[in-house]
Amino acid sequence: MPRRRTSVKKTRVDKKRHLRNVKVKTDLKKSIKKFVSLLTAKSNEDAKTLLKKIYSQLDKAAKKNIIPTGLASRRKSRLTLRLRKTA
């Protein structure tokens, strides 16, 4: 257990950030899985609307340093390619 006041606060802040990061990442994974399932079901219009939501989620996660910016851009391009292949 930390003894100093700053260390106690740091662990408290770290725990809050960890919970936020985990929530953002799980929401992102759920959205991507839903997108892939829409592609397999051949509903491209719904997939296009969901892709816009995924773009914003990826950008926000990269902005808050939850994921690296390169990872966000790579995922966006790969998801777009998947959508183009099915269309």
Secondary structure, DSSP 4 states (H G I P E B T S, - for coil): ---SHHHHHHHHHHHHHHHHHHHHHHHHHHHHHHHHHHHHTT-HHHHHHHHHHHHHHHHHHHHTTSS-HHHHHHHHHHHHHHHHHH-
